[in-house]
Amino acid sequence: MAEGLIDNTGAAVTVELDNADPISSYTVRLADGTPVGRADFVDPPGAATERIFFHTEVDQEFGGRGLAGLLVREALADSIRKNLTVVPVCPLFARHLRTHGDEFVAAGGVYRRATPTDIALVTRATRSGA
């Protein structure tokens, strides 16, 4: 869990990993523990070195506080710590890596473009997890 994070309003928040099957998430929570956003991902079966990020959202009433950016940065930092290759299907992750990909790689991160197989895996996971 990432603690000591501060959003754009100066409020303390945390980001924690919530493992589930088939869809896991990084969840951003307010200081009181209330979840207000998440970045969803799937880990491909048999590929313990990859993580496919496919959806990020923050509750509308908490928009503009930089929480989505915190989620993306913490998820990417955790991916570096775990030696995972990031596969950005989520437009927010893809945009972040287009802009900051060199920094991510310089910090030890690895990412690759999504393939049709990745998209099919996400589609199956969201259908079975619904």
DRENDO-859757 format. One line per field, with one value per atom (N, C-alpha, C, O, CB): residue number from 0; residue in three letters; x, y, z. Coordinates in nm, 2 decimals. Glycine has a CB too. Layout:
pos [NUM/...]
code [ala/...]
east [X/...]
north [Y/...]
up [Z/...]
//
This chain:
pos [0/0/0/0/0/1/1/1/1/1/2/2/2/2/2/3/3/3/3/3/4/4/4/4/4/5/5/5/5/5/6/6/6/6/6/7/7/7/7/7/8/8/8/8/8/9/9/9/9/9/10/10/10/10/10/11/11/11/11/11/12/12/12/12/12/13/13/13/13/13/14/14/14/14/14/15/15/15/15/15/16/16/16/16/16/17/17/17/17/17/18/18/18/18/18/19/19/19/19/19/20/20/20/20/20/21/21/21/21/21/22/22/22/22/22/23/23/23/23/23/24/24/24/24/24/25/25/25/25/25/26/26/26/26/26/27/27/27/27/27/28/28/28/28/28/29/29/29/29/29/30/30/30/30/30/31/31/31/31/31/32/32/32/32/32/33/33/33/33/33/34/34/34/34/34/35/35/35/35/35/36/36/36/36/36/37/37/37/37/37/38/38/38/38/38/39/39/39/39/39/40/40/40/40/40/41/41/41/41/41/42/42/42/42/42/43/43/43/43/43/44/44/44/44/44/45/45/45/45/45/46/46/46/46/46/47/47/47/47/47/48/48/48/48/48/49/49/49/49/49/50/50/50/50/50/51/51/51/51/51/52/52/52/52/52/53/53/53/53/53/54/54/54/54/54/55/55/55/55/55/56/56/56/56/56/57/57/57/57/57/58/58/58/58/58/59/59/59/59/59/60/60/60/60/60/61/61/61/61/61/62/62/62/62/62/63/63/63/63/63/64/64/64/64/64/65/65/65/65/65/66/66/66/66/66/67/67/67/67/67/68/68/68/68/68/69/69/69/69/69/70/70/70/70/70/71/71/71/71/71/72/72/72/72/72/73/73/73/73/73/74/74/74/74/74/75/75/75/75/75/76/76/76/76/76/77/77/77/77/77/78/78/78/78/78/79/79/79/79/79/80/80/80/80/80/81/81/81/81/81/82/82/82/82/82/83/83/83/83/83/84/84/84/84/84/85/85/85/85/85/86/86/86/86/86/87/87/87/87/87/88/88/88/88/88/89/89/89/89/89/90/90/90/90/90/91/91/91/91/91/92/92/92/92/92/93/93/93/93/93/94/94/94/94/94/95/95/95/95/95/96/96/96/96/96/97/97/97/97/97/98/98/98/98/98/99/99/99/99/99/100/100/100/100/100/101/101/101/101/101/102/102/102/102/102/103/103/103/103/103/104/104/104/104/104/105/105/105/105/105/106/106/106/106/106/107/107/107/107/107/108/108/108/108/108/109/109/109/109/109/110/110/110/110/110/111/111/111/111/111/112/112/112/112/112/113/113/113/113/113/114/114/114/114/114/115/115/115/115/115/116/116/116/116/116/117/117/117/117/117/118/118/118/118/118/119/119/119/119/119/120/120/120/120/120/121/121/121/121/121/122/122/122/122/122/123/123/123/123/123/124/124/124/124/124/125/125/125/125/125/126/126/126/126/126/127/127/127/127/127/128/128/128/128/128/129/129/129/129/129]
code [met/met/met/met/met/ala/ala/ala/ala/ala/glu/glu/glu/glu/glu/gly/gly/gly/gly/gly/leu/leu/leu/leu/leu/ile/ile/ile/ile/ile/asp/asp/asp/asp/asp/asn/asn/asn/asn/asn/thr/thr/thr/thr/thr/gly/gly/gly/gly/gly/ala/ala/ala/ala/ala/ala/ala/ala/ala/ala/val/val/val/val/val/thr/thr/thr/thr/thr/val/val/val/val/val/glu/glu/glu/glu/glu/leu/leu/leu/leu/leu/asp/asp/asp/asp/asp/asn/asn/asn/asn/asn/ala/ala/ala/ala/ala/asp/asp/asp/asp/asp/pro/pro/pro/pro/pro/ile/ile/ile/ile/ile/ser/ser/ser/ser/ser/ser/ser/ser/ser/ser/tyr/tyr/tyr/tyr/tyr/thr/thr/thr/thr/thr/val/val/val/val/val/arg/arg/arg/arg/arg/leu/leu/leu/leu/leu/ala/ala/ala/ala/ala/asp/asp/asp/asp/asp/gly/gly/gly/gly/gly/thr/thr/thr/thr/thr/pro/pro/pro/pro/pro/val/val/val/val/val/gly/gly/gly/gly/gly/arg/arg/arg/arg/arg/ala/ala/ala/ala/ala/asp/asp/asp/asp/asp/phe/phe/phe/phe/phe/val/val/val/val/val/asp/asp/asp/asp/asp/pro/pro/pro/pro/pro/pro/pro/pro/pro/pro/gly/gly/gly/gly/gly/ala/ala/ala/ala/ala/ala/ala/ala/ala/ala/thr/thr/thr/thr/thr/glu/glu/glu/glu/glu/arg/arg/arg/arg/arg/ile/ile/ile/ile/ile/phe/phe/phe/phe/phe/phe/phe/phe/phe/phe/his/his/his/his/his/thr/thr/thr/thr/thr/glu/glu/glu/glu/glu/val/val/val/val/val/asp/asp/asp/asp/asp/gln/gln/gln/gln/gln/glu/glu/glu/glu/glu/phe/phe/phe/phe/phe/gly/gly/gly/gly/gly/gly/gly/gly/gly/gly/arg/arg/arg/arg/arg/gly/gly/gly/gly/gly/leu/leu/leu/leu/leu/ala/ala/ala/ala/ala/gly/gly/gly/gly/gly/leu/leu/leu/leu/leu/leu/leu/leu/leu/leu/val/val/val/val/val/arg/arg/arg/arg/arg/glu/glu/glu/glu/glu/ala/ala/ala/ala/ala/leu/leu/leu/leu/leu/ala/ala/ala/ala/ala/asp/asp/asp/asp/asp/ser/ser/ser/ser/ser/ile/ile/ile/ile/ile/arg/arg/arg/arg/arg/lys/lys/lys/lys/lys/asn/asn/asn/asn/asn/leu/leu/leu/leu/leu/thr/thr/thr/thr/thr/val/val/val/val/val/val/val/val/val/val/pro/pro/pro/pro/pro/val/val/val/val/val/cys/cys/cys/cys/cys/pro/pro/pro/pro/pro/leu/leu/leu/leu/leu/phe/phe/phe/phe/phe/ala/ala/ala/ala/ala/arg/arg/arg/arg/arg/his/his/his/his/his/leu/leu/leu/leu/leu/arg/arg/arg/arg/arg/thr/thr/thr/thr/thr/his/his/his/his/his/gly/gly/gly/gly/gly/asp/asp/asp/asp/asp/glu/glu/glu/glu/glu/phe/phe/phe/phe/phe/val/val/val/val/val/ala/ala/ala/ala/ala/ala/ala/ala/ala/ala/gly/gly/gly/gly/gly/gly/gly/gly/gly/gly/val/val/val/val/val/tyr/tyr/tyr/tyr/tyr/arg/arg/arg/arg/arg/arg/arg/arg/arg/arg/ala/ala/ala/ala/ala/thr/thr/thr/thr/thr/pro/pro/pro/pro/pro/thr/thr/thr/thr/thr/asp/asp/asp/asp/asp/ile/ile/ile/ile/ile/ala/ala/ala/ala/ala/leu/leu/leu/leu/leu/val/val/val/val/val/thr/thr/thr/thr/thr/arg/arg/arg/arg/arg/ala/ala/ala/ala/ala/thr/thr/thr/thr/thr/arg/arg/arg/arg/arg/ser/ser/ser/ser/ser/gly/gly/gly/gly/gly/ala/ala/ala/ala/ala]
east [0.09/0.00/0.09/0.19/-0.10/0.05/0.12/0.06/-0.06/0.13/0.13/0.08/0.15/0.26/0.08/0.11/0.18/0.15/0.23/0.32/0.05/0.02/-0.07/-0.15/-0.04/-0.05/-0.13/-0.20/-0.13/-0.05/-0.33/-0.39/-0.38/-0.31/-0.54/-0.44/-0.42/-0.49/-0.46/-0.49/-0.57/-0.64/-0.56/-0.59/-0.78/-0.45/-0.37/-0.42/-0.36/-0.37/-0.52/-0.57/-0.49/-0.44/-0.72/-0.47/-0.40/-0.49/-0.61/-0.35/-0.43/-0.49/-0.40/-0.27/-0.54/-0.45/-0.37/-0.40/-0.52/-0.38/-0.31/-0.34/-0.30/-0.19/-0.26/-0.40/-0.37/-0.41/-0.50/-0.44/-0.34/-0.37/-0.48/-0.47/-0.24/-0.58/-0.69/-0.69/-0.74/-0.83/-0.63/-0.62/-0.76/-0.82/-0.51/-0.80/-0.92/-0.91/-0.81/-1.05/-1.00/-1.00/-1.13/-1.23/-0.97/-1.13/-1.02/-0.97/-0.86/-1.06/-1.04/-1.00/-0.95/-1.02/-1.12/-0.83/-0.78/-0.77/-0.79/-0.64/-0.74/-0.74/-0.64/-0.61/-0.88/-0.60/-0.53/-0.64/-0.71/-0.40/-0.67/-0.78/-0.72/-0.64/-0.87/-0.77/-0.73/-0.84/-0.96/-0.72/-0.80/-0.89/-0.86/-0.74/-0.88/-0.96/-0.95/-0.89/-0.88/-1.08/-0.85/-0.79/-0.88/-0.83/-0.75/-1.01/-1.10/-1.12/-1.20/-1.23/-1.06/-1.07/-1.17/-1.18/-1.10/-1.25/-1.35/-1.28/-1.20/-1.43/-1.32/-1.26/-1.33/-1.45/-1.28/-1.25/-1.30/-1.26/-1.29/-1.26/-1.17/-1.13/-1.05/-1.01/-1.05/-1.04/-0.96/-0.90/-0.95/-1.05/-0.80/-0.74/-0.74/-0.68/-0.59/-0.82/-0.85/-0.74/-0.70/-0.99/-0.71/-0.61/-0.64/-0.71/-0.47/-0.58/-0.58/-0.43/-0.36/-0.67/-0.40/-0.27/-0.30/-0.37/-0.20/-0.23/-0.26/-0.22/-0.11/-0.18/-0.30/-0.27/-0.14/-0.12/-0.38/-0.05/0.08/0.18/0.29/0.05/0.15/0.24/0.26/0.21/0.19/0.33/0.34/0.43/0.45/0.40/0.47/0.55/0.48/0.55/0.68/0.35/0.28/0.15/0.09/0.24/0.11/-0.01/-0.08/-0.02/0.02/-0.20/-0.28/-0.37/-0.47/-0.36/-0.35/-0.43/-0.54/-0.50/-0.35/-0.67/-0.77/-0.87/-0.95/-0.84/-0.88/-0.98/-0.94/-0.90/-1.12/-0.96/-0.93/-1.05/-1.09/-0.80/-1.10/-1.20/-1.19/-1.14/-1.34/-1.24/-1.25/-1.39/-1.45/-1.14/-1.45/-1.58/-1.59/-1.50/-1.63/-1.70/-1.71/-1.70/-1.64/-1.85/-1.75/-1.74/-1.60/-1.57/-1.83/-1.51/-1.37/-1.28/-1.15/-1.31/-1.34/-1.26/-1.19/-1.22/-1.36/-1.08/-0.99/-0.90/-0.82/-1.08/-0.89/-0.80/-0.67/-0.58/-0.87/-0.66/-0.53/-0.53/-0.42/-0.42/-0.64/-0.64/-0.62/-0.55/-0.78/-0.66/-0.64/-0.49/-0.43/-0.71/-0.42/-0.28/-0.20/-0.10/-0.23/-0.25/-0.19/-0.20/-0.10/-0.25/-0.32/-0.34/-0.24/-0.18/-0.49/-0.23/-0.15/0.00/0.06/-0.16/0.04/0.18/0.21/0.32/0.22/0.12/0.15/0.14/0.22/0.05/0.05/0.04/0.16/0.21/-0.09/0.21/0.34/0.46/0.54/0.36/0.46/0.58/0.57/0.68/0.57/0.45/0.44/0.48/0.54/0.30/0.45/0.49/0.64/0.69/0.42/0.71/0.85/0.91/0.99/0.91/0.85/0.90/0.88/0.96/0.82/0.77/0.74/0.80/0.77/0.59/0.87/0.93/0.83/0.85/1.03/0.72/0.61/0.61/0.65/0.47/0.59/0.57/0.43/0.33/0.60/0.41/0.28/0.23/0.30/0.29/0.10/0.03/-0.08/-0.18/-0.02/-0.07/-0.17/-0.28/-0.27/-0.10/-0.39/-0.52/-0.60/-0.66/-0.60/-0.60/-0.67/-0.61/-0.49/-0.66/-0.69/-0.64/-0.56/-0.46/-0.76/-0.59/-0.52/-0.38/-0.28/-0.59/-0.36/-0.23/-0.15/-0.03/-0.24/-0.22/-0.15/-0.10/0.01/-0.25/-0.18/-0.15/-0.03/0.07/-0.27/-0.04/0.07/0.21/0.31/0.04/0.20/0.32/0.37/0.49/0.30/0.28/0.33/0.40/0.50/0.20/0.36/0.42/0.54/0.64/0.32/0.53/0.63/0.70/0.77/0.57/0.69/0.74/0.89/0.94/0.71/0.97/1.11/1.15/1.24/1.17/1.08/1.10/1.07/1.15/1.02/0.96/0.92/1.03/1.07/0.79/1.08/1.18/1.31/1.38/1.20/1.35/1.47/1.46/1.57/1.49/1.34/1.33/1.32/1.31/1.20/1.33/1.34/1.21/1.20/1.36/1.12/0.99/1.00/1.09/0.88/0.91/0.90/0.75/0.66/0.95/0.72/0.59/0.59/0.69/0.51/0.47/0.46/0.32/0.23/0.49/0.30/0.16/0.07/0.12/0.17/-0.05/-0.15/-0.17/-0.16/-0.29/-0.20/-0.22/-0.37/-0.44/-0.13/-0.42/-0.56/-0.58/-0.69/-0.59/-0.48/-0.49/-0.51/-0.59/-0.36/-0.44/-0.46/-0.61/-0.67/-0.36/-0.65/-0.79/-0.89/-0.99/-0.82/-0.87/-0.96/-0.96/-1.07/-0.92/-0.84/-0.83/-0.91/-0.99/-0.69/-0.90/-0.97/-1.12/-1.20/-0.93/-1.16/-1.30/-1.36/-1.47/-1.33/-1.29/-1.33/-1.34/-1.43/-1.24/-1.24/-1.23/-1.35/-1.41/-1.10/-1.38/-1.49/-1.62/-1.71/-1.48/-1.63/-1.76/-1.78/-1.89/-1.77/-1.67/-1.68/-1.69/-1.74/-1.57/-1.63/-1.62/-1.75/-1.76/-1.50/-1.83/-1.95/-2.06/-2.16/-2.01]
north [-0.12/0.00/0.12/0.13/0.00/0.22/0.35/0.45/0.49/0.40/0.49/0.59/0.72/0.72/0.54/0.83/0.95/1.03/1.12/0.93/0.99/1.06/1.17/1.17/0.96/1.28/1.40/1.44/1.44/1.52/1.46/1.50/1.65/1.72/1.46/1.70/1.84/1.93/2.05/1.86/1.88/1.97/1.97/2.05/1.92/1.89/1.88/1.77/1.75/2.01/1.70/1.59/1.46/1.43/1.56/1.39/1.26/1.15/1.15/1.23/1.07/0.96/0.84/0.85/0.99/0.72/0.60/0.53/0.54/0.51/0.45/0.36/0.22/0.20/0.41/0.13/-0.01/-0.10/-0.08/-0.04/-0.22/-0.32/-0.41/-0.46/-0.41/-0.43/-0.53/-0.64/-0.63/-0.45/-0.75/-0.87/-0.94/-0.97/-0.96/-0.98/-1.06/-1.14/-1.12/-0.96/-1.22/-1.30/-1.29/-1.32/-1.45/-1.25/-1.24/-1.09/-1.07/-1.28/-1.00/-0.86/-0.80/-0.82/-0.77/-0.75/-0.69/-0.54/-0.49/-0.74/-0.46/-0.31/-0.25/-0.31/-0.26/-0.14/-0.05/0.05/0.11/0.03/0.07/0.15/0.27/0.26/0.07/0.39/0.51/0.54/0.53/0.64/0.56/0.58/0.71/0.76/0.46/0.78/0.89/0.85/0.74/0.97/0.95/0.92/0.84/0.77/1.05/0.85/0.77/0.63/0.56/0.85/0.60/0.46/0.45/0.34/0.37/0.56/0.55/0.54/0.62/0.68/0.43/0.42/0.52/0.54/0.28/0.59/0.69/0.67/0.75/0.83/0.57/0.55/0.42/0.36/0.66/0.37/0.25/0.24/0.30/0.13/0.16/0.13/-0.03/-0.10/0.18/-0.08/-0.22/-0.28/-0.22/-0.25/-0.41/-0.48/-0.63/-0.68/-0.45/-0.70/-0.85/-0.89/-0.82/-0.91/-1.00/-1.06/-1.18/-1.27/-1.10/-1.18/-1.30/-1.43/-1.44/-1.27/-1.53/-1.66/-1.71/-1.70/-1.76/-1.77/-1.82/-1.71/-1.75/-1.90/-1.59/-1.48/-1.40/-1.28/-1.39/-1.46/-1.39/-1.27/-1.21/-1.49/-1.23/-1.11/-0.99/-0.89/-1.14/-1.00/-0.90/-0.86/-0.94/-0.94/-0.73/-0.68/-0.59/-0.49/-0.60/-0.62/-0.54/-0.45/-0.49/-0.64/-0.32/-0.22/-0.18/-0.14/-0.09/-0.19/-0.16/-0.06/-0.02/-0.29/-0.02/0.08/0.15/0.09/0.01/0.29/0.37/0.46/0.53/0.45/0.48/0.57/0.63/0.56/0.51/0.75/0.82/0.87/0.92/0.94/0.85/0.90/1.05/1.13/0.89/1.08/1.21/1.33/1.43/1.23/1.31/1.42/1.45/1.55/1.39/1.36/1.38/1.41/1.41/1.25/1.44/1.48/1.61/1.69/1.49/1.62/1.74/1.74/1.84/1.86/1.63/1.63/1.56/1.54/1.56/1.51/1.44/1.30/1.24/1.51/1.24/1.11/1.00/0.90/1.08/1.02/0.93/0.92/0.82/0.97/1.04/1.05/0.97/0.90/1.19/0.99/0.92/0.77/0.69/0.96/0.72/0.58/0.53/0.42/0.56/0.60/0.55/0.55/0.45/0.65/0.65/0.66/0.55/0.48/0.79/0.52/0.42/0.28/0.19/0.43/0.26/0.13/0.10/-0.01/0.12/0.20/0.19/0.16/0.08/0.31/0.24/0.22/0.08/0.01/0.32/0.02/-0.11/-0.21/-0.32/-0.14/-0.18/-0.27/-0.28/-0.39/-0.23/-0.17/-0.17/-0.26/-0.34/-0.02/-0.23/-0.31/-0.46/-0.54/-0.27/-0.50/-0.64/-0.70/-0.81/-0.66/-0.62/-0.66/-0.70/-0.80/-0.77/-0.63/-0.66/-0.57/-0.45/-0.64/-0.63/-0.56/-0.50/-0.58/-0.65/-0.37/-0.31/-0.31/-0.28/-0.16/-0.35/-0.34/-0.25/-0.28/-0.49/-0.12/-0.02/-0.03/0.02/0.11/-0.09/-0.08/0.04/0.10/-0.22/0.07/0.19/0.32/0.33/0.20/0.40/0.53/0.61/0.68/0.61/0.62/0.70/0.65/0.72/0.70/0.52/0.46/0.47/0.51/0.31/0.45/0.47/0.61/0.63/0.43/0.71/0.85/0.88/0.95/0.94/0.83/0.86/0.80/0.87/0.80/0.68/0.62/0.69/0.69/0.47/0.74/0.82/0.94/0.98/0.86/1.00/1.13/1.10/1.17/1.21/1.00/0.98/0.84/0.79/0.99/0.78/0.64/0.64/0.54/0.59/0.74/0.74/0.74/0.67/0.86/0.82/0.82/0.69/0.64/0.94/0.63/0.50/0.39/0.32/0.45/0.39/0.29/0.33/0.23/0.30/0.45/0.49/0.45/0.42/0.64/0.44/0.40/0.25/0.19/0.46/0.18/0.03/-0.03/-0.16/-0.02/0.05/-0.01/-0.06/-0.02/0.10/-0.15/-0.21/-0.21/-0.24/-0.36/-0.17/-0.17/-0.21/-0.19/-0.04/-0.25/-0.29/-0.26/-0.24/-0.44/-0.25/-0.22/-0.35/-0.46/-0.19/-0.32/-0.43/-0.49/-0.43/-0.37/-0.62/-0.70/-0.74/-0.73/-0.83/-0.80/-0.85/-0.95/-0.97/-0.90/-1.03/-1.14/-1.07/-1.12/-1.22/-0.96/-0.89/-0.84/-0.85/-0.77/-0.78/-0.72/-0.84/-0.82/-0.65/-0.95/-1.06/-1.11/-1.15/-1.18/-1.11/-1.15/-1.06/-1.10/-1.16/-0.93/-0.83/-0.85/-0.84/-0.68/-0.87/-0.89/-1.01/-1.00/-0.90/-1.12/-1.24/-1.21/-1.25/-1.36/-1.14/-1.12/-1.03/-1.05/-1.05/-0.92/-0.83/-0.90/-0.87/-0.71/-0.99/-1.06/-1.16/-1.18/-1.14/-1.23/-1.33/-1.26/-1.32/-1.43/-1.14/-1.07/-0.99/-0.94/-0.99/-0.98/-0.89/-0.95/-0.89/-0.85]
up [0.00/0.00/0.00/0.07/0.12/-0.08/-0.09/0.01/-0.02/-0.23/0.11/0.20/0.18/0.11/0.35/0.25/0.24/0.11/0.08/0.26/0.03/-0.09/-0.06/0.03/-0.19/-0.14/-0.12/-0.26/-0.36/-0.07/-0.26/-0.38/-0.40/-0.32/-0.38/-0.51/-0.55/-0.45/-0.45/-0.68/-0.36/-0.26/-0.13/-0.04/-0.23/-0.12/0.00/0.09/0.20/0.07/0.05/0.13/0.12/0.01/0.09/0.23/0.23/0.17/0.20/0.37/0.09/0.03/0.03/0.05/-0.12/0.01/0.00/-0.13/-0.18/0.12/-0.18/-0.30/-0.25/-0.21/-0.43/-0.27/-0.23/-0.34/-0.42/-0.10/-0.33/-0.43/-0.38/-0.26/-0.46/-0.46/-0.42/-0.52/-0.63/-0.42/-0.48/-0.57/-0.57/-0.47/-0.53/-0.69/-0.71/-0.84/-0.91/-0.72/-0.87/-0.99/-1.06/-1.00/-0.96/-1.18/-1.28/-1.28/-1.34/-1.41/-1.22/-1.23/-1.09/-0.99/-1.28/-1.09/-0.97/-0.99/-1.11/-0.94/-0.89/-0.90/-0.80/-0.70/-0.87/-0.84/-0.74/-0.71/-0.79/-0.81/-0.58/-0.53/-0.45/-0.37/-0.44/-0.49/-0.41/-0.31/-0.34/-0.51/-0.19/-0.08/-0.01/0.00/0.02/0.04/0.13/0.26/0.29/0.15/0.34/0.47/0.56/0.64/0.54/0.54/0.63/0.57/0.63/0.64/0.46/0.41/0.30/0.24/0.51/0.27/0.16/0.03/-0.01/0.17/-0.05/-0.19/-0.28/-0.28/-0.24/-0.36/-0.45/-0.60/-0.68/-0.40/-0.62/-0.76/-0.77/-0.67/-0.81/-0.89/-0.91/-1.05/-1.14/-0.88/-1.06/-1.19/-1.20/-1.12/-1.20/-1.29/-1.30/-1.40/-1.50/-1.36/-1.37/-1.45/-1.45/-1.36/-1.41/-1.54/-1.54/-1.56/-1.63/-1.65/-1.50/-1.52/-1.61/-1.57/-1.38/-1.73/-1.82/-1.75/-1.69/-1.95/-1.77/-1.72/-1.78/-1.91/-1.74/-1.70/-1.76/-1.79/-1.83/-1.88/-1.77/-1.80/-1.67/-1.66/-1.92/-1.58/-1.44/-1.45/-1.34/-1.35/-1.56/-1.58/-1.65/-1.68/-1.65/-1.67/-1.74/-1.66/-1.59/-1.88/-1.68/-1.62/-1.72/-1.77/-1.49/-1.75/-1.86/-1.78/-1.72/-1.95/-1.79/-1.73/-1.84/-1.95/-1.68/-1.80/-1.90/-1.86/-1.95/-1.93/-1.74/-1.70/-1.57/-1.48/-1.68/-1.58/-1.46/-1.45/-1.54/-1.48/-1.32/-1.30/-1.16/-1.06/-1.32/-1.14/-1.01/-1.00/-1.10/-1.00/-0.88/-0.86/-0.90/-0.87/-0.71/-0.98/-1.04/-0.93/-0.96/-1.10/-0.82/-0.72/-0.67/-0.60/-0.60/-0.70/-0.66/-0.78/-0.77/-0.59/-0.89/-1.01/-0.99/-0.91/-1.13/-1.06/-1.06/-0.94/-0.92/-1.04/-0.87/-0.75/-0.78/-0.69/-0.63/-0.91/-0.94/-0.90/-0.90/-0.89/-0.86/-0.81/-0.92/-0.89/-0.75/-1.04/-1.15/-1.18/-1.20/-1.28/-1.18/-1.20/-1.09/-1.11/-1.21/-0.96/-0.85/-0.87/-0.85/-0.72/-0.91/-0.94/-1.04/-1.02/-0.98/-1.15/-1.26/-1.21/-1.24/-1.38/-1.15/-1.11/-1.01/-1.01/-1.05/-0.91/-0.81/-0.87/-0.84/-0.70/-0.96/-1.03/-1.11/-1.11/-1.12/-1.18/-1.26/-1.17/-1.20/-1.35/-1.06/-0.96/-0.91/-0.89/-0.85/-0.87/-0.82/-0.93/-0.90/-0.77/-1.05/-1.16/-1.18/-1.20/-1.29/-1.16/-1.16/-1.04/-1.06/-1.15/-0.92/-0.81/-0.83/-0.78/-0.68/-0.90/-0.92/-1.05/-1.09/-0.91/-1.12/-1.25/-1.35/-1.42/-1.23/-1.36/-1.45/-1.58/-1.57/-1.38/-1.69/-1.81/-1.81/-1.80/-1.94/-1.83/-1.84/-1.98/-2.08/-1.78/-1.99/-2.12/-2.10/-2.04/-2.16/-2.16/-2.14/-2.24/-2.36/-2.15/-2.20/-2.28/-2.24/-2.33/-2.26/-2.12/-2.07/-2.13/-2.13/-1.91/-2.19/-2.25/-2.16/-2.20/-2.31/-2.03/-1.94/-1.92/-1.92/-1.80/-1.91/-1.90/-2.03/-2.02/-1.86/-2.14/-2.27/-2.29/-2.33/-2.38/-2.25/-2.27/-2.17/-2.21/-2.24/-2.05/-1.95/-2.01/-2.00/-1.82/-2.06/-2.11/-2.24/-2.27/-2.13/-2.32/-2.44/-2.40/-2.46/-2.53/-2.29/-2.24/-2.15/-2.16/-2.16/-2.07/-1.97/-1.98/-1.89/-1.83/-2.09/-2.11/-2.09/-2.04/-2.25/-2.14/-2.12/-1.98/-1.93/-2.20/-1.90/-1.75/-1.69/-1.60/-1.69/-1.73/-1.68/-1.70/-1.62/-1.74/-1.83/-1.87/-1.79/-1.75/-2.02/-1.78/-1.71/-1.56/-1.50/-1.72/-1.50/-1.36/-1.35/-1.24/-1.31/-1.46/-1.46/-1.51/-1.51/-1.32/-1.56/-1.61/-1.75/-1.83/-1.61/-1.78/-1.92/-1.96/-1.88/-1.92/-2.08/-2.13/-2.28/-2.35/-2.11/-2.32/-2.46/-2.51/-2.42/-2.49/-2.64/-2.69/-2.67/-2.67/-2.84/-2.66/-2.65/-2.78/-2.89/-2.60/-2.78/-2.90/-2.90/-2.79/-2.90/-3.01/-3.01/-2.90/-2.85/-3.14/-2.87/-2.77/-2.63/-2.55/-2.76/-2.60/-2.48/-2.47/-2.36/-2.47/-2.58/-2.58/-2.55/-2.48/-2.71/-2.62/-2.60/-2.45/-2.40/-2.69/-2.39/-2.25/-2.16/-2.07/-2.20/-2.18/-2.11/-2.13/-2.03/-2.15/-2.25/-2.28/-2.20/-2.14/-2.43/-2.21/-2.13/-1.98/-1.92/-2.16/-1.93/-1.79/-1.74/-1.64/-1.75/-1.82/-1.78/-1.79/-1.72/-1.87/-1.89/-1.90/-1.79/-1.73/-2.04/-1.75/-1.64/-1.50/-1.41/-1.65/-1.49/-1.36/-1.34/-1.23/-1.36/-1.44/-1.42/-1.34/-1.32/-1.56]
//
